[in-house]
Amino acid sequence: MRRSMGSALRCAAVAVGIGLAVAALLAAPAATIQAQAAEVWQTLPALGPAPKANTTGTAPVNDIQMYYTVYGKGQPVILLHGGLSNSDYWNYLIPDLVAHNFQVIVADSRGHGRSTRSAQPYSYDLMSSDALALLDHLKIPKADLVGWSDGGIIGLDIAIHHPERLNRLYAYGANSDLSGLKPDFDKNPTFAAFIERAGTEYQKLSKTPDQYDSFLHQISQMWATQPDFTADQLRGIKVRTAIADGEYDEGIKREHTEYLAHTIPGAELHILPNVSHFGMLQNPKEFDGDVITFLTEK
């Protein structure tokens, strides 16, 4: 598996995206990285146990089959995961939201997890269209959105272009353009552990487990130039928004997170202490509490 992933990454070396830029670290075994980590924000904990679902299925979305799961009843909230990962990364948050009377919808983005992909070039507009088409399939006209990394960027895209579909947006570890990425995050061992795990998860979950190379090459072409939201587009967001991140995010500059919060009208800035880009795993109680407080406060 590692040899196959390395081949794809060399082909896509021009890309700048978070998932791609750290791929050179794949040679470091995850177990070694975790053994050396001294702080929680330097770890990549295991995913939470799978909650009991109301409904699980695939929806015909644009030109793909999109895997989704629905939990609970109440105010709808859709959770969108980060690049290269899958909806299982939300397993800690889901039961807490259900306990607070939310109907939780999670989905695997195109090409990720259990969802299929097509030859169509990736873009955040396309992935936003996928998420909205899934809500249409479920007959949900408007929802809250919690997005992490790529999922947060998709949330910003929807807030800019389709604000009528969102009640509130909680965007964690997102950037609006490539200047928001740290130049040296490819040297961070936690990302190496994540990339190694992502490759293993793809092989386990995907309907095309032998196509990780081509999937990575395809999505890296988007990461090379996107996102590219302008300040004027951010100033035009009317959706109630929280811009959140971990105190020790490995890939996103703190000043960029602050820029997003200051530029989006009325946006809240949430910096969670002692966690990184993977705060939903490193301190689920803290992460879940922050999300729920934002979604429920009057």
N, C-alpha and C positions, 0 to 999 in steps of 0.2 A: 504493500500500500504506500509506504513512504517513498519508494522509488517512483511510482506512478505520479504521486502528487508533485514531486520535485520536477518532473518533466513538464507538467502543465505550468508550473510557476515560472520556469525559465522562459516559456513561450510568452508569458504575460508580464515580463519584467518591467515593462514601461508603466504599469499601473501604479496608482498612488494610494489606493484604498486601504483601510485599516486591515482587513483580513489578508490582503495580498502582501502588504509591506512587511508583515512579520513572518512570512513563510520561510525565510532563510533560517529561522530558528527551529525548524522541524526536527533537526537532528538531536535536540535535547529532550530526553525522555521526560514525560510529565511527572512520573513518580519521583525522579531526581529533583525536579524543580520544586515539587511540593515539600519534599524532605528538607530542602534548604530554606524554605520560606519561614520568616520569623513573625510576620504580622498578617492579620486576616486579609488585608488588602493586597497582599502578595500571593494569595492562594486562589485556587480555582476549585471550590467545593463541588461535591456531587450534586446532581439534580435532585429535586424533591420527588417524593412518591407520587404516582399518577392519581389525581382525584377521580371520583366516580362521576361519569359524564351523563348528561341527559340524552344527548344526541351526538353521534359521530358520523361523518360522511365525507363525500367529495362533491364539489359543486362545479358545473361547467362554467368556468370563468374565462371570458375572452377566448384565448386559444389554448387553455390548459385545463387540467382537472385539479382543483384546489382543495386540499384536505382541511377540514375544520372540525371543531368540537364545541358543543354548547353545554354550559353548566348553569344550574340555578334558574331563578326567576326574578324579575324586577327590572330596574333601569339597565338597558343594554350598554355594555362596555366591550370594546374589541381590543385585544392585546396583540401587538405586532412585535415579533422578535428581531434580533440583530442579524447582520449578514453572516452566512455560513452556518447558523445555528438552526433551531426549530422550535416549535411551540412548547415542547417539554420544558424549556427554560422558565416557563411561567408556573410550574407546578406548585411552588410555594404560595404565590400570590392568589391563585384561583380560589382556593377554599376560603381565604380571608375575605375576598370580594363577595363570594356567595353568601357568607355569614352576614354581610352588610347589605343584603337584599339587592344584589346586582345579578343580572343575567350576563354571564361571561362568555364571550366568543373568542376562541383562539384559532389561529390558522397558520399553516406552513406557507411561507411565501413561495412564489414560483421557483421551481428547481430545488427548493430546500425541503428537508424532511421527507414527507410522503407525497408532496405535490409534484406534478409533472412540470416540464418546461417545453418551450418550442424554440425554433430557430430565430424568433424575433429578438432584436437587440434589447438588452435590459435598459430600463430607465426608471427613475423614480416616479415619473408620470404614469408609466405603464403599471408599476407595482401599486400605485395609488388607485388606479383604475381597477386592478384586481380586487383590492380590499373593498371598494365601493360596490363592485359587482357581487361580491359575496354577501354584503349587507342586503343588496337588492334580492338576492336568491333567498335570503332568510326573512324577507319582508320587514326589514328594519330601516326606517327612513332616516333616523338620526341616532347617534350614539356618542358616548364618551370614547376616547381613544388613549391608550397607554402604549407608548412605543419606546423601544430600547434601540439605540444605535441606528441601524438602517430603518428600523421600525419607527423611531422618532423622526427621522428625515421624511419618511412617508407621511407621518402625521403632519409635519410642517407643510408638505406639498398639498395635502387635502385642505388644511386650514387656509392656504393661499388661494387655491383654485375652486374649492367646493365647501366653503364655510358653512353652508346650510345643512351639511351632513353631520356636523360635530356640535356637541354640547360643550365639552371641555377636552383639552389636550394636555397630557403629561408626557413630555419628551425628555428621555434620560439618555445622556451620552451621545447627543446628536450634534452635527455640525451643518452649517448652511453653505459652506464652500470649502475648498481644499486648504485654504489658509488656516482653518481651524485645527488642522492635524499637527501633532508634535513631530518635529523632524527626526527624532531619535526613538520613536516608539517601537520600531522594528527590533530594537535591542532588548526589549522587555521580556523576561522569561514567562510571565503569566500569559501573555498573548501566545507564546509558543505552545504552552499547554493547551490553550483553547483551540488553536489551529489543529493540533494533533487530535484532540477529542472530536472536533468537527468532522475530520476526515473519517474517523471510525464511525461516527453517528450516521454520516451519509451512506456509508457502505451498509449499515444495518437497516436504515429506514427507507432509502430511496427505491423506487420502482426500477431505476436504472443504476444499480450499485457500482457498475464498472465504468460509469461515465463522469466520475468526479473531475477528471482532468478537463474535459470539455466544458463542464459546468463552471469550473473555476475560471477558465480562460474567458468564457462568455461574460460572466458578471464582472470580472476585473476590467473589462473594457468600459463599463459604466463607471467604476470607481476611479478610472484615470481622469475623468473630466467632471464628474458629478459628486455631490450636488453643486448647484451654482445659483442659489437664490440671491437676489439683490437686496440691498438695504430697503429700497422702496417696497419690494414685495413683502418683506418682513414687517415694515411699518403699516402695511395694509391689512394685517391679520386682525380680525375682530373677535375670534374665538377666545374664550378665557383659557389662558395657557400657563403652565408651569414648565420652566426650563430647569431641568435637574441634572445632577451629575455627582459622581463620587469625588471625595476630596483628593484622591490619588489616581484619577483616571490616567491610564497609561497612554492613551492616544489623542485625547481632546485637550486643547489648551484651555486653562481656566479663563483667560481673558476672552476667549471666543465664546465660552458659555455665558460669561457676563455680558458680552456684546449682544447675544441673542436675547437675553432677558431684558436688557435696556432698550433694545430696538423695537421689540414687539410690544405694542401698546398694552399697558397694564399687566404684563407678564410677571410672574413670581419667579424668583431665583431660589432654588433649593440645592444646597451643597451638603450631601450626606457625609458625615464624618467617618473616617477610618475604613472606607471602602473605595473600590476603584470602578472601572468600567463594568464590573461584574457584581455590582452591589446587590442585585436581587438574589444572588447565591451566597454572598459573603456575610450578609446580615439581613435575612428575610424579614425579621420582625421590624427592623428600622425601615427598610424599603417599603414593605407593605403598609406600615402605618403612615408613611409620608404620602403614598398614593391615595390611600383611603381618606385621609384628612382632606386632601385637595379635592377629591371627587365629591365629598359629602358636605363640606362647609358651605354655609348659605352665602 
